[in-house]
């Protein structure tokens, strides 16, 4: 495993593994789903739940399985 580095993300000091952050942006289903608020204008309650937790704790998740995912055309 690549050694985690301490960085500031969104004004919060967190530990991250840089290689995984690159993979997250490329492979997270939420970031490529038309139900994401910034794309559809509606709130996906699954994405909203994870966003709330991530914002509170400085986490970043990679969503790899979802029953409501729809790709962006």
N, CA and C of each residue as an Amber inpcrd file, in Angstrom:
protein
   219
   0.8410000  -1.1860000   0.0000000   0.0000000   0.0000000   0.0000000
   0.8800000   1.2410000   0.0000000   0.4840000   2.1930000  -0.7850000
   1.1720000   3.4810000  -0.8000000   0.9530000   4.1670000   0.5530000
   1.9860000   4.7690000   1.0660000   1.9160000   5.4460000   2.3590000
   0.9490000   6.6390000   2.2730000  -0.0540000   6.7150000   3.1610000
  -0.9700000   7.8630000   3.1620000  -0.2230000   9.1590000   3.4580000
  -0.7240000  10.2340000   2.8790000  -0.1450000  11.5670000   3.0850000
  -1.2040000  12.4590000   3.7060000  -0.7670000  13.3470000   4.5780000
  -1.7040000  14.2730000   5.1910000  -1.8290000  15.4980000   4.2800000
  -3.0780000  15.8220000   3.9240000  -3.3610000  16.9330000   3.0100000
  -4.5830000  17.6890000   3.5170000  -4.7870000  18.8700000   2.9750000
  -5.9880000  19.6390000   3.2870000  -6.9510000  19.5070000   2.1130000
  -8.1460000  19.0360000   2.4060000  -9.2060000  18.8980000   1.4100000
 -10.4390000  19.6090000   1.9390000 -10.9430000  20.5730000   1.1780000
 -12.1550000  21.3170000   1.5560000 -12.0210000  21.9290000   2.9430000
 -10.8210000  22.4450000   3.2300000 -10.5730000  23.1200000   4.4950000
 -10.3680000  22.2060000   5.6950000 -10.2260000  20.9100000   5.4470000
 -10.0730000  19.9450000   6.5430000  -8.7860000  19.1550000   6.3440000
  -8.0170000  18.9830000   7.4130000  -6.7880000  18.1970000   7.3600000
  -7.1470000  16.7200000   7.4310000  -6.7850000  15.9530000   6.4090000
  -7.1310000  14.5250000   6.3170000  -5.9390000  13.7270000   5.8240000
  -6.0100000  12.4060000   5.9970000  -5.0240000  11.4930000   5.4280000
  -5.6100000  10.9180000   4.1470000  -4.7960000  10.8130000   3.0980000
  -5.2800000  10.2110000   1.8650000  -4.1670000   9.4250000   1.1790000
  -4.5790000   8.4540000   0.3990000  -3.6490000   7.7340000  -0.4630000
  -3.8520000   8.3010000  -1.8680000  -2.8780000   9.0640000  -2.3750000
  -3.0330000   9.7630000  -3.6470000  -3.4560000   8.8720000  -4.8180000
  -2.9170000   7.6690000  -4.9130000  -3.2810000   6.7890000  -6.0330000
  -4.7640000   6.4380000  -5.9930000  -5.3100000   6.2200000  -4.8060000
  -6.7190000   5.8790000  -4.6850000  -7.6100000   7.0780000  -4.9850000
  -7.1450000   8.2770000  -4.6990000  -7.9350000   9.4640000  -5.0060000
  -8.1050000   9.6070000  -6.5150000  -7.0630000   9.2890000  -7.2590000
  -7.1500000   9.3170000  -8.7230000  -8.1450000   8.2660000  -9.2050000
  -8.0690000   7.0540000  -8.6600000  -9.0120000   5.9880000  -9.0320000
 -10.4420000   6.3570000  -8.6640000 -10.6340000   6.9680000  -7.5210000
 -11.9740000   7.3600000  -7.0740000 -12.6280000   8.2870000  -8.0850000
 -11.9050000   9.2780000  -8.5290000 -12.4610000  10.2380000  -9.4860000
 -12.8140000   9.5830000 -10.8110000 -12.0770000   8.5620000 -11.1840000
 -12.3140000   7.8780000 -12.4500000 -13.4060000   6.8110000 -12.3490000
 -13.4960000   6.1100000 -11.2170000 -14.3480000   4.9260000 -11.1300000
 -15.5790000   5.0460000 -10.2290000 -15.6940000   6.0780000  -9.4330000
 -16.8540000   6.1930000  -8.5500000 -18.1260000   6.3580000  -9.3820000
 -19.0690000   5.4460000  -9.1950000 -20.3010000   5.4680000  -9.9700000
 -21.1020000   6.7500000  -9.7320000 -21.0950000   7.2790000  -8.5220000
 -21.8430000   8.5060000  -8.2320000 -21.3770000   9.6690000  -9.1150000
 -20.0840000   9.7570000  -9.3260000 -19.5380000  10.8660000 -10.1080000
 -19.8690000  10.7570000 -11.5900000 -20.3920000   9.6110000 -12.0060000
 -20.7220000   9.3810000 -13.4090000 -22.1870000   8.9790000 -13.5700000
 -23.0340000   9.4320000 -12.6510000 -24.4520000   9.0710000 -12.6460000
 -25.3100000  10.3110000 -12.9030000 -26.3150000  10.1580000 -13.7410000
 -27.1540000  11.3120000 -14.0380000 -28.0670000  11.6960000 -12.8750000
 -28.1440000  10.8700000 -11.8280000 -28.9500000  11.2130000 -10.6550000
 -28.2080000  12.1120000  -9.6740000 -26.9330000  12.3390000  -9.9160000
 -26.1660000  13.2230000  -9.0390000 -26.7400000  14.6370000  -9.1420000
 -26.9060000  15.3090000  -8.0250000 -27.5720000  16.6120000  -7.9600000
 -27.0210000  17.6220000  -8.9640000 -25.7180000  17.7030000  -9.0970000
 -25.1410000  18.7210000  -9.9790000 -25.4560000  18.4570000 -11.4440000
 -25.8860000  17.2610000 -11.7830000 -26.2190000  16.9220000 -13.1600000
 -27.7330000  16.9680000 -13.3810000 -28.4950000  16.3440000 -12.4830000
 -29.9350000  16.2080000 -12.6760000 -30.7500000  17.3320000 -12.0430000
 -30.1710000  18.0310000 -11.0710000 -30.9160000  19.0450000 -10.3370000
 -31.7650000  18.4440000  -9.2230000 -31.8030000  17.1180000  -9.1130000
 -32.5400000  16.4220000  -8.0550000 -31.5310000  15.8570000  -7.0620000
 -32.0160000  15.5020000  -5.8980000 -31.1380000  14.9150000  -4.8920000
 -31.2570000  13.3980000  -4.9070000 -30.1500000  12.7160000  -5.1230000
 -30.0920000  11.2650000  -4.9810000 -29.8680000  11.0020000  -3.4930000
 -30.8050000  10.3210000  -2.8500000 -30.6700000  10.1540000  -1.4000000
 -29.4700000   9.3020000  -1.0160000 -29.0260000   8.4050000  -1.8890000
 -27.8330000   7.6050000  -1.5990000 -26.5910000   8.4980000  -1.6190000
 -26.4500000   9.2820000  -2.6910000 -25.3090000  10.1960000  -2.8010000
 -25.3360000  11.2340000  -1.6830000 -26.5210000  11.7170000  -1.3390000
 -26.6550000  12.7150000  -0.2730000 -26.1930000  12.1520000   1.0730000
 -26.5460000  10.8960000   1.3560000 -26.1300000  10.2380000   2.5970000
 -24.6020000  10.1610000   2.6710000 -23.9760000   9.6830000   1.5930000
 -22.5220000   9.5690000   1.5830000 -21.8600000  10.9440000   1.6300000
 -22.4110000  11.9270000   0.9190000 -21.8510000  13.2740000   0.9170000
 -21.8530000  13.8600000   2.3300000 -22.9720000  13.6810000   3.0470000
 -23.0770000  14.2030000   4.4180000 -22.0130000  13.5930000   5.3130000
 -21.8430000  12.2840000   5.2330000 -20.8470000  11.6120000   6.0610000
 -19.4320000  12.0460000   5.6540000 -19.1870000  12.1170000   4.3500000
 -17.8520000  12.5090000   3.8720000 -17.5040000  13.9260000   4.3110000
 -18.4710000  14.8240000   4.2050000 -18.2230000  16.2150000   4.5860000
 -17.9300000  16.3300000   6.0850000 -18.6500000  15.5690000   6.8940000
 -18.4710000  15.6230000   8.3490000 -17.1220000  15.0680000   8.7790000
 -16.6770000  13.9940000   8.1380000 -15.4710000  13.2970000   8.5880000
 -14.2830000  13.3990000   7.6260000 -14.4640000  14.0760000   6.4940000
 -13.3710000  14.2030000   5.5340000 -13.1010000  12.9300000   4.7580000
 -14.1050000  12.0410000   4.6810000 -13.9410000  10.7850000   3.9480000
 -14.1290000  10.9850000   2.4540000 -13.6920000   9.9970000   1.6950000
 -13.9680000   9.9250000   0.2630000 -14.2330000   8.4590000  -0.0630000
 -15.3930000   8.1810000  -0.6290000 -15.7780000   6.8150000  -0.9610000
 -15.7400000   6.5830000  -2.4560000 -15.5740000   5.3320000  -2.8320000
 -15.7180000   4.9250000  -4.2270000 -16.9510000   4.0320000  -4.2820000
 -18.0320000   4.5290000  -4.8700000 -19.2550000   3.7350000  -5.0180000
 -19.0500000   2.7990000  -6.2050000 -19.1510000   1.4980000  -5.9550000
 -18.9260000   0.5180000  -7.0240000 -20.1390000  -0.3760000  -7.2680000
 -21.2260000  -0.1100000  -6.5450000 -22.4290000  -0.9320000  -6.7060000
 -23.6350000  -0.0910000  -6.3110000 -24.6690000  -0.0490000  -7.1720000
 -25.8460000   0.7670000  -6.8820000 -27.0390000   0.2690000  -7.6930000
 -28.2220000   0.2420000  -7.0690000 -29.4100000  -0.2370000  -7.7840000
 -30.1460000   0.8470000  -8.5580000 -29.7140000   2.1100000  -8.4350000
 -30.3970000   3.1870000  -9.1460000 -29.5150000   3.9300000 -10.1370000
 -28.3060000   3.4700000 -10.3660000 -27.3500000   4.1550000 -11.2420000
 -27.8390000   4.2380000 -12.6780000 -27.6630000   5.4060000 -13.2690000
 -27.9020000   5.6150000 -14.6970000 -26.7490000   6.4510000 -15.2380000
 -26.1050000   5.9430000 -16.2540000 -24.9620000   6.6520000 -16.8190000
 -25.3310000   7.9600000 -17.4770000 -24.3770000   8.8470000 -17.5200000
 -24.5470000  10.1370000 -18.1750000 -24.4020000   9.9260000 -19.6750000
 -25.3530000  10.4500000 -20.4090000 -25.3050000  10.2740000 -21.8710000
 -24.4060000  11.2790000 -22.5260000
